[in-house]
Amino acid sequence: MTGRRLHRSATVALSTLMVLLGVALVVQALAGHGGVLSPRTLLGLLFLAAGVGRLYIEARRGRQA
């Protein structure tokens, strides 16, 4: 496995983990009656957006290479 391929695999794995963590934070906040504007919900949405953004950029980079 080359260094570039290893880097891509690690990026995809960590981005997926960020998405899952974001979803878990949002679900936990809403299930615990934290509300839509609670800090846990906002943090979860930020994790979700960062993970999806990284996956999107990695997918676009993969098509160009």
C-alpha positions in Angstrom: 0.0 0.0 0.0 1.5 3.3 -1.0 1.7 6.3 1.2 -1.0 8.2 -0.8 -3.4 5.3 -0.6 -2.8 4.9 3.1 -3.5 8.6 3.6 -6.7 8.4 1.6 -7.9 5.4 3.6 -7.1 7.1 6.9 -8.9 10.3 5.8 -12.0 8.3 4.8 -12.0 6.4 8.1 -11.6 9.4 10.3 -14.2 11.4 8.3 -16.7 8.6 8.7 -16.0 8.5 12.4 -16.6 12.3 12.5 -20.0 11.8 10.8 -21.0 9.0 13.2 -19.9 11.1 16.2 -21.9 14.1 14.9 -25.0 12.0 14.4 -24.6 10.4 17.9 -24.3 13.9 19.5 -27.4 15.2 17.7 -29.5 12.2 18.5 -28.4 12.2 22.2 -29.1 15.9 22.5 -32.6 15.7 20.9 -33.5 12.5 22.8 -32.5 14.1 26.1 -34.7 17.1 25.4 -31.7 19.3 24.9 -33.4 21.3 22.2 -32.3 22.4 18.7 -30.1 25.2 19.9 -28.3 23.3 22.7 -24.5 23.3 22.5 -24.4 19.5 22.1 -26.7 19.8 19.0 -24.6 22.5 17.5 -21.4 20.6 18.1 -22.9 17.5 16.6 -23.9 19.5 13.5 -20.4 20.9 13.2 -18.9 17.4 13.4 -21.4 16.2 10.9 -20.6 19.0 8.5 -16.9 18.6 8.8 -17.0 14.9 8.2 -19.3 15.1 5.2 -17.2 18.0 3.8 -14.0 15.9 4.1 -15.6 12.9 2.5 -16.9 15.1 -0.4 -13.5 16.7 -1.0 -11.8 13.3 -0.9 -14.3 11.9 -3.4 -13.7 14.8 -5.8 -9.9 14.4 -5.4 -10.2 10.7 -6.1 -12.1 11.3 -9.4 -9.4 13.8 -10.6 -6.4 11.6 -9.9 
